[in-house]
Structure formats: structure tokens, C-alpha cells
Amino acid sequence: MSETALRPSPISPTVDFSAEGIQHGFLRLPHSRDDSAWGSVMIPITVIKNGEGPTALLTGGNHGDEYEGPIALFDLARTLKLQDVSGRVIIVPAMNYPAFVAGTRTSPIDKGNLNRSFPGRPDGTVTPKIADYFQRELLPLADIVLDFHSGGKTLDFLPFCAAHILPDKAQEQKSFDLVEAFSAPYSMKMLEIDAVGMYDTAAEEMGKVFVTTELGGGGTATAKSAGIAKRGVLNLLRRAGIVAGEAEVVPTQWLDMPDGDCFSFAEDAGLIEPLVDMGEEVVKGQILARIYPLGRTGAAPLEVSARMDGILCARHFPGLVKAGDCVAVLAVVL
């Protein structure tokens, strides 16, 4: 192992992960800058520990413009009672805190996408340093990892909880069991476009039971999507035996993303006209959207077609697209 890999993280927690009780504090990351020579990035964290039992690591704000997770976790951090916990719950509502306070997907400090920065570097810029701390300090503590996501400012999703198809089928089944317990309206066997550098991949390669979500989008939250997140995290903790009480299970529709044909991308920039609404069934070859060129009238729009049968589970959110933007995502109903 290289000298860099052995270097301690510059992040110091103000909480004691082994102490009993409830602690609210910070992960303090030194960050010298023009407006604060000896300043720090202060990432909020709550640790609730009550005796022996498994550890759940709960994270939101991996991307800073996704809000259902932070809402659910800030609420959980103030309401979860010590006597209801058996084990340990680590809550980080805004793991990419610089991006979260800026309302952007990536960090305004270094433009880092935290969910493409693992395993990180202790001697990198702010985003790789955060990734390194989770990789070497927090993930090893966890048995279960729940990382909240939604579509941010550029995508909108059907509300689903998800886990990945894994080589270790026992690990995979534990993840899918918690997805079902989360009880989102939809549950997804999820395929990533590119899993390199993801928090998901880091956790799964350590053998952790990893669950994620996509609960809406458009750079906001709704009462419904926030409610799904708040109910879901408690359901997951109860099913895992970490929090007392029965899970509030509701019916969920399982979906599958079998291969890359799920994804449709814009091949030119322009004004997008959706032709299919979320949750609607489509057949292979059906036109999902038209993209009109900007700056002239009379030109034929570019048509974006479905590459498989399925239902529309995600779409581009703003009215304008650029070449390469994801326009639509399809899934198969199981």
C-alpha cells in the first residue's frame, strides 16, 4: 500500500462513535480559503448508540440538489429516541455539505461529484477528502448503508427504493429485503450507467447491505416524496432490528432495469417536448420525446425513441436539453 493510502484523514469528528447516548456534532474538514484562512467545512452528523446491535449509516445530500434524504434525516436526528434504538445509527443528512448549502449537484469548491469520487484521497481537494473519510472511517463501522437520492435539478423519477444486482446473492437478497421493507411506491433492481467511483460500489465491495433511492426530482421535494423518505427510513431501521416497532409496510411495485437499453439520450440540443408521462407503458420504437432545434422555425424535431418495452420511470426535467443529456429511463414491471 502506498504512503498516500496510509496517510490519516484530515477530517476530525466532534462525536465519539463508540460512546453510548445521543450526540450531535460535526465532521470538521480544514479548508483554508480567501475568506477564512484557518477555516473548516463543518459537516453535520448525529450518532445514536444504545448497547449492542448492528450499525446503520444513513446519508443524504451526496448530491447537493436532492432534498428528500436531508429532510428525512434532519427530522430523524431530532426525533429518534435513545430507548427505541438497539445498536447504533449514524446520520449524515448532507454528506457533500458544500454542494448542499449551494444547492448544486457538485461541490462549488472543487466541482467534485462526491458520488464519483470514491475511494477518495486524504491529500486531495475537499470532495476526495470527504470520500476518503467515508471510505476508511465510516463505511467500516456500518452493517447497513442507506444513501438517499432523487433527481436533483435535471431529472425526475418515479419514487422508488433500489438495490443492485450483485455477485454475492446472499448480500443481494439482504439488500432487496430492506428495499421491500422501505415500502416506496416502486422498488427497483437498479442498473447504473457507470458504477466506477460510486459510494454504492465502495459499500458493496466491503460486503455492506446497501440500499438507495430515487424519490422525485426537479430540485425540490414534495409533501408526498418527503413523506415516503421519512416513513421509509424508519421502516428500514425497524426491519433491521435497530429501531423498535413494526414497519409500516405498504404495497410496492417491483421494477427492473435489465440493460443499457433502459436509457435514452439526446443527440442534439434543443427544446424538449415529452410525449409520454411518468409511469406510462411504452413499446420498443415508440417516440418518447421530440427535441426542437433552437433559433429557427420550420425545422423538423429530433425524435427520441424507446429502445425496449417498459414504463417510463425517469425523465429529463428542465425544458431545454443538451447533446448527451439523459432524456428518459425505462424499466420493466416484474
ChimeraX attribute file (.defattr): number of C-alpha atoms within 10 A of each C-alpha:
attribute: neighborCount
match mode: 1-to-1
recipient: residues
	/A:1	5
	/A:2	6
	/A:3	6
	/A:4	10
	/A:5	15
	/A:6	9
	/A:7	11
	/A:8	12
	/A:9	18
	/A:10	16
	/A:11	21
	/A:12	13
	/A:13	16
	/A:14	15
	/A:15	16
	/A:16	10
	/A:17	17
	/A:18	10
	/A:19	14
	/A:20	15
	/A:21	15
	/A:22	18
	/A:23	18
	/A:24	14
	/A:25	15
	/A:26	18
	/A:27	20
	/A:28	17
	/A:29	20
	/A:30	16
	/A:31	17
	/A:32	12
	/A:33	11
	/A:34	8
	/A:35	7
	/A:36	9
	/A:37	10
	/A:38	10
	/A:39	14
	/A:40	15
	/A:41	17
	/A:42	19
	/A:43	20
	/A:44	19
	/A:45	23
	/A:46	23
	/A:47	22
	/A:48	24
	/A:49	25
	/A:50	18
	/A:51	12
	/A:52	11
	/A:53	15
	/A:54	17
	/A:55	22
	/A:56	24
	/A:57	20
	/A:58	24
	/A:59	24
	/A:60	29
	/A:61	31
	/A:62	26
	/A:63	28
	/A:64	28
	/A:65	25
	/A:66	30
	/A:67	31
	/A:68	30
	/A:69	32
	/A:70	26
	/A:71	19
	/A:72	24
	/A:73	25
	/A:74	19
	/A:75	13
	/A:76	17
	/A:77	21
	/A:78	11
	/A:79	9
	/A:80	15
	/A:81	14
	/A:82	16
	/A:83	11
	/A:84	13
	/A:85	22
	/A:86	20
	/A:87	19
	/A:88	29
	/A:89	26
	/A:90	22
	/A:91	24
	/A:92	27
	/A:93	30
	/A:94	26
	/A:95	27
	/A:96	29
	/A:97	24
	/A:98	24
	/A:99	26
	/A:100	24
	/A:101	14
	/A:102	14
	/A:103	21
	/A:104	21
	/A:105	26
	/A:106	23
	/A:107	22
	/A:108	15
	/A:109	14
	/A:110	13
	/A:111	14
	/A:112	19
	/A:113	22
	/A:114	28
	/A:115	21
	/A:116	19
	/A:117	19
	/A:118	25
	/A:119	24
	/A:120	23
	/A:121	21
	/A:122	23
	/A:123	15
	/A:124	12
	/A:125	15
	/A:126	24
	/A:127	29
	/A:128	22
	/A:129	23
	/A:130	27
	/A:131	29
	/A:132	25
	/A:133	23
	/A:134	21
	/A:135	19
	/A:136	16
	/A:137	13
	/A:138	14
	/A:139	21
	/A:140	13
	/A:141	17
	/A:142	21
	/A:143	19
	/A:144	24
	/A:145	23
	/A:146	27
	/A:147	21
	/A:148	27
	/A:149	27
	/A:150	30
	/A:151	27
	/A:152	25
	/A:153	19
	/A:154	20
	/A:155	22
	/A:156	23
	/A:157	24
	/A:158	22
	/A:159	24
	/A:160	29
	/A:161	32
	/A:162	28
	/A:163	25
	/A:164	22
	/A:165	17
	/A:166	13
	/A:167	8
	/A:168	11
	/A:169	10
	/A:170	11
	/A:171	16
	/A:172	20
	/A:173	16
	/A:174	17
	/A:175	26
	/A:176	23
	/A:177	16
	/A:178	26
	/A:179	29
	/A:180	25
	/A:181	26
	/A:182	33
	/A:183	25
	/A:184	29
	/A:185	17
	/A:186	23
	/A:187	27
	/A:188	29
	/A:189	20
	/A:190	19
	/A:191	18
	/A:192	11
	/A:193	10
	/A:194	8
	/A:195	13
	/A:196	15
	/A:197	17
	/A:198	19
	/A:199	24
	/A:200	23
	/A:201	19
	/A:202	20
	/A:203	22
	/A:204	21
	/A:205	11
	/A:206	13
	/A:207	15
	/A:208	22
	/A:209	24
	/A:210	29
	/A:211	27
	/A:212	24
	/A:213	28
	/A:214	30
	/A:215	30
	/A:216	26
	/A:217	28
	/A:218	19
	/A:219	20
	/A:220	17
	/A:221	19
	/A:222	13
	/A:223	8
	/A:224	13
	/A:225	23
	/A:226	20
	/A:227	15
	/A:228	22
	/A:229	29
	/A:230	21
	/A:231	17
	/A:232	25
	/A:233	23
	/A:234	23
	/A:235	24
	/A:236	25
	/A:237	26
	/A:238	21
	/A:239	20
	/A:240	21
	/A:241	16
	/A:242	23
	/A:243	23
	/A:244	16
	/A:245	13
	/A:246	12
	/A:247	20
	/A:248	15
	/A:249	14
	/A:250	11
	/A:251	12
	/A:252	18
	/A:253	14
	/A:254	20
	/A:255	21
	/A:256	20
	/A:257	21
	/A:258	14
	/A:259	13
	/A:260	14
	/A:261	15
	/A:262	23
	/A:263	19
	/A:264	21
	/A:265	17
	/A:266	22
	/A:267	17
	/A:268	15
	/A:269	17
	/A:270	20
	/A:271	18
	/A:272	24
	/A:273	15
	/A:274	19
	/A:275	11
	/A:276	17
	/A:277	13
	/A:278	17
	/A:279	15
	/A:280	11
	/A:281	16
	/A:282	20
	/A:283	14
	/A:284	12
	/A:285	12
	/A:286	16
	/A:287	16
	/A:288	22
	/A:289	22
	/A:290	19
	/A:291	24
	/A:292	22
	/A:293	18
	/A:294	12
	/A:295	7
	/A:296	7
	/A:297	8
	/A:298	7
	/A:299	10
	/A:300	10
	/A:301	16
	/A:302	18
	/A:303	16
	/A:304	22
	/A:305	18
	/A:306	23
	/A:307	19
	/A:308	19
	/A:309	18
	/A:310	22
	/A:311	22
	/A:312	23
	/A:313	26
	/A:314	25
	/A:315	26
	/A:316	24
	/A:317	22
	/A:318	13
	/A:319	12
	/A:320	17
	/A:321	22
	/A:322	16
	/A:323	12
	/A:324	12
	/A:325	17
	/A:326	19
	/A:327	25
	/A:328	27
	/A:329	23
	/A:330	29
	/A:331	28
	/A:332	19
	/A:333	15
	/A:334	10
